[in-house]
Amino acid sequence: MKSIKEIKANFKELDKLLLETEKEFKEIKKIRQKIKQFSKKMKILEEYYHTDWLKDRELLQKKNEDKFYSTSEDAIWNLSVDYHQEKIKIIKQLVKEL
């Protein structure tokens, strides 16, 4: 049987853990909002990339004025692919924890 001292020590550790996790949970909630905002931005980039990006980029290239990061061959594409893969990892982790 545990002593009162052992039980109190256990609850002291649990208090520390609980306070840490409450703080971290607030951060998780913020992260969810950041993901929502990020997704809106990605949607704008991806929609443009799959519609007028190539045509507009070619016009700039003809004038040698394609000095924008977003005109690079892979910038938007790589970010889109990386984001898609990260979403899958997040979903897998959350489903695994259910």
C-alpha positions as MATLAB code, in Angstrom:
seq = 'MKSIKEIKANFKELDKLLLETEKEFKEIKKIRQKIKQFSKKMKILEEYYHTDWLKDRELLQKKNEDKFYSTSEDAIWNLSVDYHQEKIKIIKQLVKEL';
ca = [
       0.000    0.000    0.000;
       1.236    3.510   -0.865;
       2.041    5.955    1.831;
       0.494    9.415    1.972;
       3.914   10.800    1.096;
       4.068    8.656   -2.080;
       0.522    9.602   -3.065;
       1.254   13.301   -2.539;
       4.449   13.009   -4.609;
       2.457   11.321   -7.366;
      -0.172   14.066   -7.382;
       2.563   16.704   -7.378;
       3.965   15.164  -10.572;
       0.461   14.895  -12.035;
      -0.142   18.584  -11.292;
       3.050   19.487  -13.142;
       2.075   17.315  -16.093;
      -1.481   18.660  -16.141;
      -0.339   22.287  -16.161;
       2.102   21.558  -18.987;
      -0.500   19.772  -21.073;
      -3.114   22.486  -20.537;
      -0.611   25.032  -21.836;
       0.276   22.800  -24.792;
      -3.388   22.219  -25.578;
      -3.893   25.973  -25.936;
      -1.052   25.915  -28.465;
      -2.682   23.019  -30.329;
      -5.876   25.038  -30.641;
      -3.847   27.942  -32.050;
      -2.140   25.591  -34.477;
      -5.517   24.413  -35.762;
      -6.417   28.029  -36.552;
      -3.044   28.571  -38.220;
      -3.637   25.505  -40.381;
      -7.023   26.894  -41.384;
      -5.444   30.218  -42.389;
      -2.582   28.457  -44.138;
      -5.011   26.299  -46.115;
      -6.767   29.400  -47.441;
      -3.439   30.769  -48.656;
      -2.497   27.453  -50.236;
      -5.830   27.347  -52.036;
      -5.086   30.716  -53.651;
      -1.609   29.581  -54.732;
      -2.815   26.224  -56.047;
      -5.771   27.654  -57.937;
      -3.567   30.197  -59.671;
      -0.879   27.593  -60.332;
      -3.401   25.317  -62.043;
      -4.993   28.070  -64.120;
      -3.104   31.169  -65.313;
       0.312   30.657  -63.736;
       2.041   29.014  -66.702;
       0.655   31.447  -69.269;
       1.496   34.471  -67.133;
       4.941   33.135  -66.341;
       5.709   32.562  -70.018;
       4.749   36.165  -70.788;
       7.151   37.384  -68.119;
       9.897   35.081  -69.397;
       9.580   36.519  -72.902;
      10.286   39.951  -71.437;
      13.020   38.550  -69.139;
      11.022   39.793  -66.157;
      10.372   36.505  -64.378;
      12.471   37.380  -61.331;
       9.841   36.326  -58.799;
      10.159   33.400  -56.433;
       6.651   32.301  -57.421;
       7.692   32.001  -61.082;
      10.232   29.293  -60.293;
       9.544   25.861  -61.720;
       8.887   24.107  -58.447;
       8.224   26.572  -55.615;
       4.433   26.361  -55.511;
       4.343   22.738  -56.626;
       6.813   21.550  -53.968;
       5.021   23.436  -51.207;
       1.705   21.985  -52.330;
       3.055   18.430  -52.377;
       4.794   18.866  -49.014;
       1.622   20.279  -47.464;
      -0.459   17.417  -48.835;
       1.978   14.864  -47.396;
       2.021   16.631  -44.033;
      -1.792   16.627  -43.901;
      -1.752   12.870  -44.452;
       0.761   12.419  -41.616;
      -1.387   14.542  -39.288;
      -4.532   12.627  -40.190;
      -2.796    9.280  -39.678;
      -1.488   10.381  -36.294;
      -4.894   11.615  -35.155;
      -6.697    8.492  -36.350;
      -4.106    6.284  -34.674;
      -4.734    8.086  -31.391;
      -8.511    7.650  -31.505;
];
